[in-house]
């Protein structure tokens, strides 16, 4: 008799690849003491009932109800943690104005540990409640607040990736909110790496520090070069924004005579551990560069509507085997739910496919064969995010980390419904209210 820490009995969906979602009815997902899926037992397997009986006797059996299903936890590849209080605010303003008038003043408040703790505790709990088991966070310039974010991830058992934001360019950042110099920024980044290592001692899910130049306009060449070296020295993930908007794109060309993807690459900031947010204006050469380097893209469909100036060609990127995951981009994205972003990703792709200007004839109006499906978006929210962060999670699969969510159908079916129909309804209808339980590394956190 094998003793599992938890045995989940029920039906589940998991992405097989970008176009296929697998379904298993009434299975047993057996989770070991390390929080790993040790075994998946199908209803027809010989020892199915033996395992059910043993788990029931040991009090480790969790049986899903008829309207519940098991899904992998979602991976959010782009969250500006200190912007959480501003979610839904000033989204009608241009990006530059939005940063100067709303975002930078708010982020500057996070040098206050008490304020940071209050916000971050709520944010991490909210994301977990929404089914987000892993999050890649931009912190703020000040490490006092960043360490509070690390502590919140550890306390609430979320798989956190956290970066000290670097912005030292006096021409593009306010005097009250920037790194004093390139040297100071690099020293503070290195200090943050060591502080996180200390906090990680004896933790089940350690937080990963992330090298985080905000974006090209906010950083000097000296700081970009130094951050590239730190990423290499400590073998760490890197995150930034890339080709996010006409303004950012234009800045790179005007100041460097090159596209921002090229500049970041030259400083060693595009690696197979890099995640670049948005990418709505990436051209063919940039996309090939990302593919060659193994860079992941954080697709932030809600915020891209407001600040991206274009629609990310997600279907094209997936077909070319570029890593693409999903990001909420709080607070450019107004909602903490990856489900909402799954829906917007599908809607935006339909707009890209069909076009939006009714004065153009239908044959010329859209970018044909650009529409994605719920399966494609689900893949990005799970497997795509895991691949971008090089994690063995995002799938319900033996040997993978048990980061999971149990959800129930929002509405009755009024009759028989095939599994594929149920899946589509879940993607379109699930809100925080339908997410009953969330598990990270085998531990229930909701």
N, C-alpha and C positions, 0 to 999 in steps of 0.2 A: 504493500500500500504506500503510495507516494502522497506526502502531505503538502498540499498547495496552500499558500497564504489566503488566496481567494479564488473561487471558481465562479465565473459569471456564466449563467445559463440563459441563452436567448439567441435572437437572430442579429446578424451584423452586416454592415456594408463597409467595404474598404476599396480604395482605388488600386487597380492592378497596373494600369499605365494611364497616360493622359486621356485616353478615349474609352477605357473600360473600368467599370465598377463591379467588383465581385460581391456576391450575396450568399450567405450561408444561413439556413434556417435552423433554429433550435440547437445551436452548437454550445460547446463548453470552452470558454477561454480561461485557461488555467494559469494563474499568476504565481510566481515563486517569491521567496523572501526578499530577493533583490529588486522586485518590482518589474520583472521581465516576464513576457508571455512565454512560459516554458513549453506549453503544448496547446494545440487546438484540437478538440475532439469533436468529430461530426456525429450526427444522430445515428448514423448507420454503423459506427465503429463498435467493435465487440465489447469493449470495456466501458462504454458510455454510461450505462446504468450503475456499474460498480463505482465509478468516480462520483456520480451524483449522490449515491448512498453514503459514500465515505465523507464527502464534503458536507452533506446534511448532518451527519452524525457529529462532525467536528465543528459545526457552526460556521463554516466558511463558504457555504453556498449562497449566492445571490441570484435569485431567479427573476428575470424581467417579466413584466406583465405583457399581455397580448398586444397592446398598442405601443410598447417600447421597443427600441432597437439600440444597438451598440454601434458607435462610430469612433474613429480615431479622434483624439483631441486636435484642435486647430492650432496652427502655427502662425502667429502674427509677425511679419517680417519688418514692420515699420511703425513704431509708436514713439511719439515725442512725449515722454512721461510728464514733464513739467507743464505741458500745455493742456492737461486734462481739465483744469477749471475753465478753459476757454472753448471747450468743444461746442460747436454750433455757433460761434461768435464771429462776426465780421467777415463772413465768407464771400461777401459781395465786393470786398476791397481787392485791389491789385496785390500780388504777392509781396512786392517790396514794401508797400504801405502797411500791409497786414503784419509783416515782421516788425517794422519800426514802431508802429503805434500800439500794437496789441501783444505780439509774441515776446519780443525782447524784454519789455517791462515786466511781464509775468514771470519769465524764466529767471530774471534777476532776483526774484523773491526767494529762490531756493537755496540761498546761502543761509537761510534760517532753518535749522534742523527740525524745529517743532512744526513749522508749516509744511516742510517737505514730508515729514512722517505722516501728517494728517492726510495729505493729498495722495501719497504713494500707497498707503495702506488701503485706501478706498479704491484706487485704480487697480491694484493687483487683484483684490477681491472681486471687483467688477468684471475684469477680464476673465478670471477663472469661472465666474458664474455664467459667462457667455460662451464657455466651452474652449477658451484659449488656454492651452496647457503650456505653451512655449511662447515667449515674446522677446523680440529684439528691440531694445529700448535705446533711444537717444536720451541721455540725462541732460544736465545743464553744464555750464562752465565751472560751477563751484562744486568741489568734491564733497562738501558737507552734505548737500542734498543728494548727491549721487550715492553716497554710502547708505543713506536712509532708504533709497530705492533697492539697493542690494539686500538690505535687512528685510524689507517687505517681501521680496521674492523668497528669501530663505524661510521667513516666518510662515508664509502661506503656502509654501511647497510648490511654487511655480518654477518652471525651467526658464530662468532669466539670463539674457545676454544684455549687458549694460555698458554703455560708453560714456566717458567724460567728453562732452562736446568741446571741440577746439575751434576757436575763432579769434584770430589775432590781427586781422587786417584793419588798421584804424580807418581806412577809407570807406569800409563797408559795414562797420560794426560800431555801436555807440560806446562812448567812453565809459559809461557806467556798467557796461556788460560786455566785457571782452577779456581775453588773456592779456596780461601786461606786455608780453613779448613772446617770440617763438621759443626762447629758452625756458621761460616760465611755463608755457603751455606743455612743452615736452616733459619738464620735470614733474608737473602736476599729473600728467598722464601716467608717467612711470610710478609715481606715488600711489595713484589709484590702483594700478595693477597689483602692487604689493599689499595694499589695504584689503583688496578683495580676497587675495590669497589667505590673509589672516582670518577674515570672516568665514571663509569656506571650510575651515578646519572642522572635521567631524560632521560635515553636512552630507545628507543623502543626495541632494541635488545641488551641487555647487553652482554658483553664478559665474558666468564667463565674462571677463572684461573684454571690451571691444574698442579697437582703435577707431576714433570717430571725428574726422575732419567734417565740419558741418556741411559745407559745400565750397566749391572753388572760390566764389566771391568773398567768403569770410576768412580765407586762409592765405597767408603769404607762402611764397615758394619755400622759404626756409623751414616753415613748420610742416609743410607737406613732405618735404624730403626727410625730416626727422621722424615723422609718423610712419613713413614707409620703413625706415630702419627699425623702429620699435616693434612694428608688426612682425618683421622678420626675426628679430632677436627673441621675442617671446612666443613666436608662432601663434599669433592671435587672429581672430576674425577682424574684418574691417567693414565699416559701414559709412556711407555718405549718400548724397543726392547726386544724380547724374542726368543731364539732358532733361530737366524737369519742366522747364518753361522757356518761352521765347526770350524772356529777360535773362535767365541764367545762361542759356545757350549763347545769346548775343554777348554777354559779358566775357565768356571764355574766348570767343573769337576776337573781340576787341582788345583784350588785355594780353592774351598769349598767342594770338594768331593761330590757334588750334582749338579743336573741340575738347570739351572738358574730359571726355573719356580718354583721349590721347594724353592730356596733361596728367591725369590721375595715374595712368599706366606708367608714364615716364618716372613718376616718383615712387613706383613700387606698390601702389595702392589698389591695383586690380590683380587679385589672386584667386585661387579656388576657395578661399575663405572670405571673399568679399561679397557683400550684398549692397547693391546700389538701388536707391529708391526712385520710383517713377519711370524714368526712361522713355517718356512719351515722344521725345524728339530724337531718339537714337536713329542714326542712319545705317545703311548697310554695312559700312566699314566698322562702325561702333559695335554692331551686333556680332560681326565676325570676331572682333577683338574680345568681346565678352565670352563668346563661345570658346575661343582659343585659350583664354585664361581661366575658364571655369567659373566665371562670375555669375552670381545669382541676381535676379531682378525682383524687387519688391513691388508688385503691382498693387497700386492704391487707387482703385477705380472711383471711389466717392470723391476723394480729394482732387483727383485728376480733373474731374468735371469743373472744379472751381479754379485750380491753379495750373493744370497741366498743359493747357492750350492745344491739346490733341488727345487722341485715344490710343492707348498702347495696343499694338497689333499682337495681342496675346496668342492667337491661333498660329500666326506666322512664327513667333518665337518658339512655341512648343513644337511645331513641326520641324524646326531647325535644331532641336535638342539643346536649346538654351535653357538654363535653370530659371524657372519663374515660380515665385510663391505669392502669397496674398498679404497685403498690409492694410491696416485701418488708417494709418497716418493721422491718429489723433494729434492736433485738433483740426488740421486741414480736412480730415475726415471727421464728421460730426458724431459718428456712432461707434461704440466700442465693439460691435458685433461683426465677426468675420462673415456670418451668414448674410448680413446686409451687404457686405462687399462682394460676396459671391453673386448676389442678385444684380448688383450694379455692374459687375464685370460682364455679366451676360447681356444686360441692357445696353451698355456702352458698345459692346462688340456688334450688336445689331445695328446701332446707329452708324458705326464705322462701315458695316457691310452695305447698308442701304443708302447712306448719305443723308444729309439733312436740308439741303438747299433745293426747294421745290422748283426753282427756276432752271435747274439743270436737268437734262433728260435722264430718265432712269438708267440708261446704259452707261452713262458717264458719272452719275451722281455719287455712287458709293465705291468702296474698296471691296470688291466682290470676293467671296469665300473668306470672310473675316469673322463671321459669327461663331461664337463658342457655345458649348452646351453646359448644362448643369454638371455633367460628368467632368468636363474640362476644368471648370471652376473649383469643384470639389478636390480634384487632383492637386491644383495649385495650393489650396488651403491646407493640404495635408502632406502629400509626398513632395510636392514642389518646394514647400517650406523646409521640410526635413533635409532634402538634398542640398538646398542652399546653405544650410547650417551644418551639413555633414553629420546628421544625427540618425541613429537607427531607431526612428520612431515615425509617426505619420501613417503607419499601416497596422492593421490587425494581422499579425504574422508571427510565427514562432521565432524566438530570438530577439524580437523587437521590444522596446520599452513600452510598458503598459500605461500610456497616456491616452485616456479614453473619455468618452462622454456617453451618457445614457439619455436618450431623448424620447419623447412620446409625440404621437400625431396630434396636431392642433385641432383638427376637425374630424368628425366621424366619416367613414367611407361610404355608408349607405349601400353596402353590398360588397362583393368580392373585389379585390384589387391585386394586380400582379406586383411583385416586388419592385420592378422598375418604376411603376407609377408611384408607389409609396416613397421611393427614393426622391423622385422629382418634387413631390409635395413637401417632403422634409426640407429640401434645399430652399424652396420658395416660401415656406410658411413658418419655419422655426424661429422663435424669439427666445429671450432669456426665460420666459415662463414655461417653455416646453422642455428646457434642459433640466432634467431631474437630478442627475448626479454627474460629477466630474472627478476623474481620477488622474493623478500624476504619479508616475513610477509606482503604480500599484497601491497608492494611498488615496482614499476618498477625501477630496478637498471641498466638495459641495454635496 
